[in-house]
Amino acid sequence: MNFRYIIYSKDYNKYYTGGSHEDLETRIQNHNNKNYDNAYTSFANDWKLYLCIECTSFKQALKIEKHIKLMKSTIYIENLKKYPEMIEKLISKYDQ
């Protein structure tokens, strides 16, 4: 299964959108342990899972991640969590 996830750093009040097909807990620990050299997330070590979107394919997952990143909006990210129907629309829109 492919996932798109959004993590949040309370210390920096920042969100990060990424993707994985592996265990999300391990992925977030890797962000917090700075295991990704020169990554955007390397400035913080308090990342917590904010939202996870389960996708049916890698292609769909990439399209959803791109869509979220193009929005460049904290409010949009927060609304994704607040209004789950937005996620359903994204999944439907980018369904193969």
Residue pairs with C-beta under 8 A, 6 or more apart in sequence:
1 21
1 54
1 55
2 19
2 20
2 21
2 54
2 55
2 56
2 57
2 58
2 60
2 61
3 19
3 20
3 21
3 24
3 52
3 53
3 54
3 55
3 61
4 17
4 18
4 19
4 52
4 53
4 55
4 61
4 64
4 65
4 68
5 17
5 18
5 19
5 20
5 24
5 27
5 28
5 49
5 50
5 51
5 52
5 53
6 15
6 16
6 17
6 49
6 50
6 51
6 52
6 68
6 77
6 80
7 15
7 16
7 18
7 28
7 31
7 41
7 47
7 48
7 49
7 50
8 14
8 15
8 16
8 47
8 48
8 50
9 15
9 16
9 41
9 44
9 46
9 47
9 48
10 46
10 48
11 44
11 46
12 43
12 44
14 44
15 50
15 74
15 77
16 31
16 40
16 41
16 47
17 65
17 68
17 69
17 77
18 27
18 65
19 61
19 62
19 65
20 27
21 58
24 49
24 52
28 47
28 48
28 49
30 36
31 39
31 41
31 47
32 44
32 45
32 46
32 47
33 45
34 41
34 42
34 45
36 42
41 47
50 77
50 81
51 77
51 80
51 81
53 61
53 64
53 87
53 90
53 91
55 61
55 64
55 91
56 91
56 95
56 96
57 96
59 96
60 91
60 94
60 95
60 96
63 94
64 90
64 91
64 94
67 90
67 94
68 76
68 77
68 80
71 77
79 86
80 86
80 87
